Amino acid sequence: MQEFSYTITDPNGIHARPAGRFAQKMQEFTSAVTVNRDEQSANAKALISMMKMRLKCGQTFIVKAEGEDEAAAIEAAREFLQANL
């Protein structure tokens, strides 16, 4: 399992459009990818699951990937978040 933490810098937080694009990007990988904050956990491949977390600017969350392509999934998640949020 690999993971990293990320703090949201976008003033709008993670709203529908970036959450949908992030979920679509994570669907490219076979590994299980989750977003975790406090006691909340969401499947990073599911838009609705991500939206339920209500992630806002300044909040920090952890992205975890577990599976055969976990390193590639983590790198793609990190690149996406840095470029878009």
Number of C-alpha atoms within 10 A of each C-alpha: 13 14 18 14 14 15 17 20 17 14 10 11 18 23 15 13 10 16 22 19 15 22 21 15 16 24 16 11 19 14 20 19 27 20 21 19 15 8 5 10 17 19 18 26 23 18 20 15 17 24 15 11 15 11 19 16 14 13 13 15 18 15 22 22 25 17 14 13 13 20 16 13 27 23 13 17 22 16 11 16 17 13 8 13 17
